[in-house]
């Protein structure tokens, strides 16, 4: 998976957890989707986007096999 796409998804649709579904982190994505009305996932997604663009976000390559 492309980190640039994941970062853009986190930046624009991260409040819904879309970037976690893209990275096949479905449990995190469902949790953010359920809590999206609180705006807390949007703040966390902004932090995730920064971490993805600065290469601090760990992406497990074994999930994509």
PDB file of N, CA, C and O in Angstrom:
ATOM      1  N   UNK A   1       0.840  -1.180   0.000  1.00  0.00           N
ATOM      2  CA  UNK A   1       0.000   0.000   0.000  1.00  0.00           C
ATOM      3  C   UNK A   1       0.878   1.234   0.000  1.00  0.00           C
ATOM      4  O   UNK A   1       1.993   1.224   0.521  1.00  0.00           O
ATOM      5  N   UNK A   2       0.359   2.293  -0.592  1.00  0.00           N
ATOM      6  CA  UNK A   2       1.104   3.531  -0.748  1.00  0.00           C
ATOM      7  C   UNK A   2       0.902   4.433   0.472  1.00  0.00           C
ATOM      8  O   UNK A   2      -0.231   4.714   0.863  1.00  0.00           O
ATOM      9  N   UNK A   3       1.996   4.879   1.062  1.00  0.00           N
ATOM     10  CA  UNK A   3       1.909   5.726   2.249  1.00  0.00           C
ATOM     11  C   UNK A   3       1.316   7.094   1.927  1.00  0.00           C
ATOM     12  O   UNK A   3       0.660   7.697   2.777  1.00  0.00           O
ATOM     13  N   UNK A   4       1.537   7.591   0.713  1.00  0.00           N
ATOM     14  CA  UNK A   4       0.986   8.894   0.339  1.00  0.00           C
ATOM     15  C   UNK A   4      -0.533   8.839   0.309  1.00  0.00           C
ATOM     16  O   UNK A   4      -1.199   9.748   0.804  1.00  0.00           O
ATOM     17  N   UNK A   5      -1.078   7.787  -0.264  1.00  0.00           N
ATOM     18  CA  UNK A   5      -2.533   7.638  -0.302  1.00  0.00           C
ATOM     19  C   UNK A   5      -3.082   7.472   1.103  1.00  0.00           C
ATOM     20  O   UNK A   5      -4.110   8.057   1.441  1.00  0.00           O
ATOM     21  N   UNK A   6      -2.406   6.679   1.923  1.00  0.00           N
ATOM     22  CA  UNK A   6      -2.847   6.487   3.307  1.00  0.00           C
ATOM     23  C   UNK A   6      -2.818   7.806   4.072  1.00  0.00           C
ATOM     24  O   UNK A   6      -3.729   8.088   4.850  1.00  0.00           O
ATOM     25  N   UNK A   7      -1.786   8.614   3.861  1.00  0.00           N
ATOM     26  CA  UNK A   7      -1.698   9.907   4.523  1.00  0.00           C
ATOM     27  C   UNK A   7      -2.789  10.865   4.076  1.00  0.00           C
ATOM     28  O   UNK A   7      -3.354  11.590   4.895  1.00  0.00           O
ATOM     29  N   UNK A   8      -3.090  10.875   2.787  1.00  0.00           N
ATOM     30  CA  UNK A   8      -4.158  11.741   2.281  1.00  0.00           C
ATOM     31  C   UNK A   8      -5.527  11.285   2.780  1.00  0.00           C
ATOM     32  O   UNK A   8      -6.378  12.111   3.107  1.00  0.00           O
ATOM     33  N   UNK A   9      -5.736   9.981   2.839  1.00  0.00           N
ATOM     34  CA  UNK A   9      -6.989   9.473   3.391  1.00  0.00           C
ATOM     35  C   UNK A   9      -7.123   9.842   4.865  1.00  0.00           C
ATOM     36  O   UNK A   9      -8.209  10.194   5.324  1.00  0.00           O
ATOM     37  N   UNK A  10      -6.023   9.763   5.601  1.00  0.00           N
ATOM     38  CA  UNK A  10      -6.061  10.139   7.018  1.00  0.00           C
ATOM     39  C   UNK A  10      -6.351  11.624   7.171  1.00  0.00           C
ATOM     40  O   UNK A  10      -7.057  12.033   8.092  1.00  0.00           O
ATOM     41  N   UNK A  11      -5.807  12.429   6.269  1.00  0.00           N
ATOM     42  CA  UNK A  11      -5.987  13.871   6.354  1.00  0.00           C
ATOM     43  C   UNK A  11      -7.412  14.289   6.027  1.00  0.00           C
ATOM     44  O   UNK A  11      -7.983  15.132   6.719  1.00  0.00           O
ATOM     45  N   UNK A  12      -7.997  13.709   4.980  1.00  0.00           N
ATOM     46  CA  UNK A  12      -9.301  14.159   4.516  1.00  0.00           C
ATOM     47  C   UNK A  12     -10.476  13.323   5.032  1.00  0.00           C
ATOM     48  O   UNK A  12     -11.553  13.870   5.270  1.00  0.00           O
ATOM     49  N   UNK A  13     -10.295  12.018   5.208  1.00  0.00           N
ATOM     50  CA  UNK A  13     -11.378  11.138   5.644  1.00  0.00           C
ATOM     51  C   UNK A  13     -11.027  10.368   6.910  1.00  0.00           C
ATOM     52  O   UNK A  13     -11.663   9.365   7.233  1.00  0.00           O
ATOM     53  N   UNK A  14     -10.032  10.834   7.608  1.00  0.00           N
ATOM     54  CA  UNK A  14      -9.542  10.115   8.781  1.00  0.00           C
ATOM     55  C   UNK A  14     -10.519  10.088   9.934  1.00  0.00           C
ATOM     56  O   UNK A  14     -10.479   9.167  10.750  1.00  0.00           O
ATOM     57  N   UNK A  15     -11.394  11.070  10.024  1.00  0.00           N
ATOM     58  CA  UNK A  15     -12.389  11.079  11.094  1.00  0.00           C
ATOM     59  C   UNK A  15     -13.340   9.906  11.011  1.00  0.00           C
ATOM     60  O   UNK A  15     -13.976   9.543  12.000  1.00  0.00           O
ATOM     61  N   UNK A  16     -13.437   9.314   9.840  1.00  0.00           N
ATOM     62  CA  UNK A  16     -14.266   8.125   9.646  1.00  0.00           C
ATOM     63  C   UNK A  16     -13.436   6.841   9.674  1.00  0.00           C
ATOM     64  O   UNK A  16     -13.986   5.744   9.579  1.00  0.00           O
ATOM     65  N   UNK A  17     -12.136   6.971   9.804  1.00  0.00           N
ATOM     66  CA  UNK A  17     -11.261   5.801   9.884  1.00  0.00           C
ATOM     67  C   UNK A  17     -10.960   5.149   8.554  1.00  0.00           C
ATOM     68  O   UNK A  17     -10.535   3.994   8.515  1.00  0.00           O
ATOM     69  N   UNK A  18     -11.172   5.867   7.463  1.00  0.00           N
ATOM     70  CA  UNK A  18     -10.988   5.283   6.129  1.00  0.00           C
ATOM     71  C   UNK A  18      -9.539   4.831   5.902  1.00  0.00           C
ATOM     72  O   UNK A  18      -9.307   3.809   5.256  1.00  0.00           O
ATOM     73  N   UNK A  19      -8.575   5.578   6.423  1.00  0.00           N
ATOM     74  CA  UNK A  19      -7.183   5.186   6.215  1.00  0.00           C
ATOM     75  C   UNK A  19      -6.857   3.868   6.897  1.00  0.00           C
ATOM     76  O   UNK A  19      -5.978   3.139   6.435  1.00  0.00           O
ATOM     77  N   UNK A  20      -7.544   3.546   7.986  1.00  0.00           N
ATOM     78  CA  UNK A  20      -7.310   2.256   8.637  1.00  0.00           C
ATOM     79  C   UNK A  20      -7.866   1.114   7.786  1.00  0.00           C
ATOM     80  O   UNK A  20      -7.262   0.043   7.724  1.00  0.00           O
ATOM     81  N   UNK A  21      -8.997   1.326   7.137  1.00  0.00           N
ATOM     82  CA  UNK A  21      -9.511   0.295   6.239  1.00  0.00           C
ATOM     83  C   UNK A  21      -8.575   0.103   5.046  1.00  0.00           C
ATOM     84  O   UNK A  21      -8.380  -1.021   4.584  1.00  0.00           O
ATOM     85  N   UNK A  22      -7.998   1.195   4.549  1.00  0.00           N
ATOM     86  CA  UNK A  22      -7.047   1.111   3.440  1.00  0.00           C
ATOM     87  C   UNK A  22      -5.802   0.323   3.846  1.00  0.00           C
ATOM     88  O   UNK A  22      -5.245  -0.432   3.048  1.00  0.00           O
ATOM     89  N   UNK A  23      -5.377   0.507   5.088  1.00  0.00           N
ATOM     90  CA  UNK A  23      -4.189  -0.200   5.591  1.00  0.00           C
ATOM     91  C   UNK A  23      -4.526  -1.556   6.197  1.00  0.00           C
ATOM     92  O   UNK A  23      -3.666  -2.198   6.800  1.00  0.00           O
ATOM     93  N   UNK A  24      -5.758  -1.989   6.044  1.00  0.00           N
ATOM     94  CA  UNK A  24      -6.274  -3.262   6.553  1.00  0.00           C
ATOM     95  C   UNK A  24      -6.144  -3.382   8.068  1.00  0.00           C
ATOM     96  O   UNK A  24      -5.831  -4.448   8.598  1.00  0.00           O
ATOM     97  N   UNK A  25      -6.387  -2.284   8.744  1.00  0.00           N
ATOM     98  CA  UNK A  25      -6.471  -2.262  10.204  1.00  0.00           C
ATOM     99  C   UNK A  25      -7.943  -2.085  10.552  1.00  0.00           C
ATOM    100  O   UNK A  25      -8.354  -1.045  11.067  1.00  0.00           O
ATOM    101  N   UNK A  26      -8.731  -3.124  10.261  1.00  0.00           N
ATOM    102  CA  UNK A  26     -10.184  -3.014  10.317  1.00  0.00           C
ATOM    103  C   UNK A  26     -10.734  -2.731  11.709  1.00  0.00           C
ATOM    104  O   UNK A  26     -11.722  -2.009  11.842  1.00  0.00           O
ATOM    105  N   UNK A  27     -10.121  -3.279  12.738  1.00  0.00           N
ATOM    106  CA  UNK A  27     -10.621  -3.030  14.096  1.00  0.00           C
ATOM    107  C   UNK A  27     -10.513  -1.554  14.452  1.00  0.00           C
ATOM    108  O   UNK A  27     -11.442  -0.981  15.021  1.00  0.00           O
ATOM    109  N   UNK A  28      -9.391  -0.940  14.122  1.00  0.00           N
ATOM    110  CA  UNK A  28      -9.226   0.499  14.370  1.00  0.00           C
ATOM    111  C   UNK A  28     -10.209   1.310  13.532  1.00  0.00           C
ATOM    112  O   UNK A  28     -10.768   2.300  14.005  1.00  0.00           O
ATOM    113  N   UNK A  29     -10.416   0.888  12.285  1.00  0.00           N
ATOM    114  CA  UNK A  29     -11.338   1.595  11.404  1.00  0.00           C
ATOM    115  C   UNK A  29     -12.766   1.550  11.914  1.00  0.00           C
ATOM    116  O   UNK A  29     -13.469   2.560  11.890  1.00  0.00           O
ATOM    117  N   UNK A  30     -13.197   0.391  12.375  1.00  0.00           N
ATOM    118  CA  UNK A  30     -14.564   0.260  12.908  1.00  0.00           C
ATOM    119  C   UNK A  30     -14.731   1.094  14.171  1.00  0.00           C
ATOM    120  O   UNK A  30     -15.765   1.731  14.366  1.00  0.00           O
ATOM    121  N   UNK A  31     -13.719   1.089  15.023  1.00  0.00           N
ATOM    122  CA  UNK A  31     -13.786   1.887  16.247  1.00  0.00           C
ATOM    123  C   UNK A  31     -13.909   3.376  15.934  1.00  0.00           C
ATOM    124  O   UNK A  31     -14.713   4.080  16.545  1.00  0.00           O
ATOM    125  N   UNK A  32     -13.115   3.849  14.986  1.00  0.00           N
ATOM    126  CA  UNK A  32     -13.199   5.269  14.615  1.00  0.00           C
ATOM    127  C   UNK A  32     -14.521   5.580  13.933  1.00  0.00           C
ATOM    128  O   UNK A  32     -15.069   6.669  14.109  1.00  0.00           O
ATOM    129  N   UNK A  33     -15.031   4.647  13.166  1.00  0.00           N
ATOM    130  CA  UNK A  33     -16.315   4.862  12.503  1.00  0.00           C
ATOM    131  C   UNK A  33     -17.449   4.956  13.520  1.00  0.00           C
ATOM    132  O   UNK A  33     -18.367   5.759  13.356  1.00  0.00           O
ATOM    133  N   UNK A  34     -17.387   4.143  14.559  1.00  0.00           N
ATOM    134  CA  UNK A  34     -18.419   4.185  15.598  1.00  0.00           C
ATOM    135  C   UNK A  34     -18.339   5.450  16.452  1.00  0.00           C
ATOM    136  O   UNK A  34     -19.354   5.911  16.975  1.00  0.00           O
ATOM    137  N   UNK A  35     -17.146   6.008  16.593  1.00  0.00           N
ATOM    138  CA  UNK A  35     -16.961   7.185  17.437  1.00  0.00           C
ATOM    139  C   UNK A  35     -16.861   8.486  16.647  1.00  0.00           C
ATOM    140  O   UNK A  35     -16.510   9.520  17.216  1.00  0.00           O
ATOM    141  N   UNK A  36     -17.161   8.459  15.357  1.00  0.00           N
ATOM    142  CA  UNK A  36     -16.936   9.636  14.517  1.00  0.00           C
ATOM    143  C   UNK A  36     -17.773  10.844  14.932  1.00  0.00           C
ATOM    144  O   UNK A  36     -17.400  11.972  14.611  1.00  0.00           O
ATOM    145  N   UNK A  37     -18.874  10.653  15.623  1.00  0.00           N
ATOM    146  CA  UNK A  37     -19.716  11.766  16.037  1.00  0.00           C
ATOM    147  C   UNK A  37     -19.085  12.576  17.173  1.00  0.00           C
ATOM    148  O   UNK A  37     -19.563  13.667  17.482  1.00  0.00           O
ATOM    149  N   UNK A  38     -18.019  12.062  17.799  1.00  0.00           N
ATOM    150  CA  UNK A  38     -17.389  12.765  18.917  1.00  0.00           C
ATOM    151  C   UNK A  38     -16.255  13.686  18.481  1.00  0.00           C
ATOM    152  O   UNK A  38     -15.758  14.456  19.303  1.00  0.00           O
ATOM    153  N   UNK A  39     -15.834  13.638  17.245  1.00  0.00           N
ATOM    154  CA  UNK A  39     -14.720  14.416  16.684  1.00  0.00           C
ATOM    155  C   UNK A  39     -13.361  14.004  17.247  1.00  0.00           C
ATOM    156  O   UNK A  39     -12.336  14.522  16.803  1.00  0.00           O
ATOM    157  N   UNK A  40     -13.328  13.099  18.198  1.00  0.00           N
ATOM    158  CA  UNK A  40     -12.049  12.614  18.712  1.00  0.00           C
ATOM    159  C   UNK A  40     -11.279  11.859  17.627  1.00  0.00           C
ATOM    160  O   UNK A  40     -10.069  12.054  17.511  1.00  0.00           O
ATOM    161  N   UNK A  41     -11.932  10.998  16.822  1.00  0.00           N
ATOM    162  CA  UNK A  41     -11.195  10.327  15.747  1.00  0.00           C
ATOM    163  C   UNK A  41     -10.609  11.294  14.718  1.00  0.00           C
ATOM    164  O   UNK A  41      -9.579  10.997  14.112  1.00  0.00           O
ATOM    165  N   UNK A  42     -11.248  12.442  14.515  1.00  0.00           N
ATOM    166  CA  UNK A  42     -10.709  13.414  13.571  1.00  0.00           C
ATOM    167  C   UNK A  42      -9.394  13.995  14.072  1.00  0.00           C
ATOM    168  O   UNK A  42      -8.469  14.217  13.291  1.00  0.00           O
ATOM    169  N   UNK A  43      -9.315  14.238  15.370  1.00  0.00           N
ATOM    170  CA  UNK A  43      -8.073  14.755  15.951  1.00  0.00           C
ATOM    171  C   UNK A  43      -6.982  13.691  15.890  1.00  0.00           C
ATOM    172  O   UNK A  43      -5.832  13.989  15.569  1.00  0.00           O
ATOM    173  N   UNK A  44      -7.350  12.451  16.201  1.00  0.00           N
ATOM    174  CA  UNK A  44      -6.385  11.349  16.138  1.00  0.00           C
ATOM    175  C   UNK A  44      -5.942  11.111  14.695  1.00  0.00           C
ATOM    176  O   UNK A  44      -4.780  10.790  14.449  1.00  0.00           O
ATOM    177  N   UNK A  45      -6.858  11.266  13.746  1.00  0.00           N
ATOM    178  CA  UNK A  45      -6.516  11.074  12.333  1.00  0.00           C
ATOM    179  C   UNK A  45      -5.539  12.137  11.851  1.00  0.00           C
ATOM    180  O   UNK A  45      -4.674  11.850  11.024  1.00  0.00           O
ATOM    181  N   UNK A  46      -5.661  13.347  12.351  1.00  0.00           N
ATOM    182  CA  UNK A  46      -4.706  14.394  11.998  1.00  0.00           C
ATOM    183  C   UNK A  46      -3.309  14.016  12.504  1.00  0.00           C
ATOM    184  O   UNK A  46      -2.313  14.211  11.806  1.00  0.00           O
ATOM    185  N   UNK A  47      -3.250  13.482  13.705  1.00  0.00           N
ATOM    186  CA  UNK A  47      -1.969  13.012  14.247  1.00  0.00           C
ATOM    187  C   UNK A  47      -1.457  11.830  13.431  1.00  0.00           C
ATOM    188  O   UNK A  47      -0.261  11.740  13.154  1.00  0.00           O
ATOM    189  N   UNK A  48      -2.357  10.919  13.042  1.00  0.00           N
ATOM    190  CA  UNK A  48      -1.966   9.781  12.197  1.00  0.00           C
ATOM    191  C   UNK A  48      -1.403  10.260  10.862  1.00  0.00           C
ATOM    192  O   UNK A  48      -0.403   9.722  10.385  1.00  0.00           O
ATOM    193  N   UNK A  49      -2.034  11.264  10.253  1.00  0.00           N
ATOM    194  CA  UNK A  49      -1.564  11.782   8.966  1.00  0.00           C
ATOM    195  C   UNK A  49      -0.155  12.349   9.101  1.00  0.00           C
ATOM    196  O   UNK A  49       0.699  12.114   8.246  1.00  0.00           O
ATOM    197  N   UNK A  50       0.082  13.090  10.170  1.00  0.00           N
ATOM    198  CA  UNK A  50       1.423  13.634  10.394  1.00  0.00           C
ATOM    199  C   UNK A  50       2.426  12.504  10.592  1.00  0.00           C
ATOM    200  O   UNK A  50       3.537  12.556  10.064  1.00  0.00           O
ATOM    201  N   UNK A  51       2.034  11.481  11.354  1.00  0.00           N
ATOM    202  CA  UNK A  51       2.927  10.342  11.588  1.00  0.00           C
ATOM    203  C   UNK A  51       3.197   9.567  10.303  1.00  0.00           C
ATOM    204  O   UNK A  51       4.313   9.091  10.097  1.00  0.00           O
ATOM    205  N   UNK A  52       2.194   9.429   9.435  1.00  0.00           N
ATOM    206  CA  UNK A  52       2.389   8.714   8.168  1.00  0.00           C
ATOM    207  C   UNK A  52       3.341   9.491   7.265  1.00  0.00           C
ATOM    208  O   UNK A  52       4.246   8.909   6.668  1.00  0.00           O
ATOM    209  N   UNK A  53       3.138  10.813   7.163  1.00  0.00           N
ATOM    210  CA  UNK A  53       3.989  11.615   6.282  1.00  0.00           C
ATOM    211  C   UNK A  53       5.417  11.758   6.803  1.00  0.00           C
ATOM    212  O   UNK A  53       6.330  12.007   6.016  1.00  0.00           O
ATOM    213  N   UNK A  54       5.630  11.607   8.113  1.00  0.00           N
ATOM    214  CA  UNK A  54       6.981  11.692   8.669  1.00  0.00           C
ATOM    215  C   UNK A  54       7.599  10.309   8.900  1.00  0.00           C
ATOM    216  O   UNK A  54       8.649  10.195   9.533  1.00  0.00           O
ATOM    217  N   UNK A  55       6.954   9.273   8.393  1.00  0.00           N
ATOM    218  CA  UNK A  55       7.432   7.881   8.483  1.00  0.00           C
ATOM    219  C   UNK A  55       7.561   7.383   9.918  1.00  0.00           C
ATOM    220  O   UNK A  55       8.416   6.542  10.194  1.00  0.00           O
ATOM    221  N   UNK A  56       6.750   7.870  10.821  1.00  0.00           N
ATOM    222  CA  UNK A  56       6.738   7.386  12.200  1.00  0.00           C
ATOM    223  C   UNK A  56       5.637   6.353  12.422  1.00  0.00           C
ATOM    224  O   UNK A  56       5.588   5.730  13.483  1.00  0.00           O
ATOM    225  N   UNK A  57       4.755   6.159  11.448  1.00  0.00           N
ATOM    226  CA  UNK A  57       3.622   5.239  11.563  1.00  0.00           C
ATOM    227  C   UNK A  57       4.051   3.865  11.085  1.00  0.00           C
ATOM    228  O   UNK A  57       4.519   3.710   9.957  1.00  0.00           O
ATOM    229  N   UNK A  58       3.893   2.880  11.935  1.00  0.00           N
ATOM    230  CA  UNK A  58       4.294   1.512  11.603  1.00  0.00           C
ATOM    231  C   UNK A  58       3.200   0.839  10.768  1.00  0.00           C
ATOM    232  O   UNK A  58       2.060   0.711  11.213  1.00  0.00           O
ATOM    233  N   UNK A  59       3.557   0.413   9.562  1.00  0.00           N
ATOM    234  CA  UNK A  59       2.635  -0.312   8.695  1.00  0.00           C
ATOM    235  C   UNK A  59       3.178  -1.734   8.562  1.00  0.00           C
ATOM    236  O   UNK A  59       4.308  -1.942   8.120  1.00  0.00           O
ATOM    237  N   UNK A  60       2.363  -2.695   8.947  1.00  0.00           N
ATOM    238  CA  UNK A  60       2.778  -4.094   8.909  1.00  0.00           C
ATOM    239  C   UNK A  60       2.650  -4.616   7.482  1.00  0.00           C
ATOM    240  O   UNK A  60       1.533  -4.737   6.979  1.00  0.00           O
ATOM    241  N   UNK A  61       3.769  -4.932   6.809  1.00  0.00           N
ATOM    242  CA  UNK A  61       3.699  -5.403   5.431  1.00  0.00           C
ATOM    243  C   UNK A  61       3.089  -6.794   5.293  1.00  0.00           C
ATOM    244  O   UNK A  61       2.670  -7.167   4.198  1.00  0.00           O
ATOM    245  N   UNK A  62       3.028  -7.571   6.375  1.00  0.00           N
ATOM    246  CA  UNK A  62       2.469  -8.920   6.302  1.00  0.00           C
ATOM    247  C   UNK A  62       0.958  -8.907   6.111  1.00  0.00           C
ATOM    248  O   UNK A  62       0.390  -9.924   5.714  1.00  0.00           O
ATOM    249  N   UNK A  63       0.293  -7.792   6.381  1.00  0.00           N
ATOM    250  CA  UNK A  63      -1.147  -7.710   6.213  1.00  0.00           C
ATOM    251  C   UNK A  63      -1.556  -7.688   4.751  1.00  0.00           C
ATOM    252  O   UNK A  63      -2.713  -7.954   4.428  1.00  0.00           O
ATOM    253  N   UNK A  64      -0.631  -7.378   3.873  1.00  0.00           N
ATOM    254  CA  UNK A  64      -0.971  -7.189   2.470  1.00  0.00           C
ATOM    255  C   UNK A  64      -0.660  -8.405   1.626  1.00  0.00           C
ATOM    256  O   UNK A  64      -0.758  -8.350   0.400  1.00  0.00           O
ATOM    257  N   UNK A  65      -0.287  -9.502   2.261  1.00  0.00           N
ATOM    258  CA  UNK A  65       0.029 -10.731   1.508  1.00  0.00           C
ATOM    259  C   UNK A  65      -1.224 -11.553   1.353  1.00  0.00           C
ATOM    260  O   UNK A  65      -1.187 -12.627   0.753  1.00  0.00           O
TER     261      UNK A  65
END
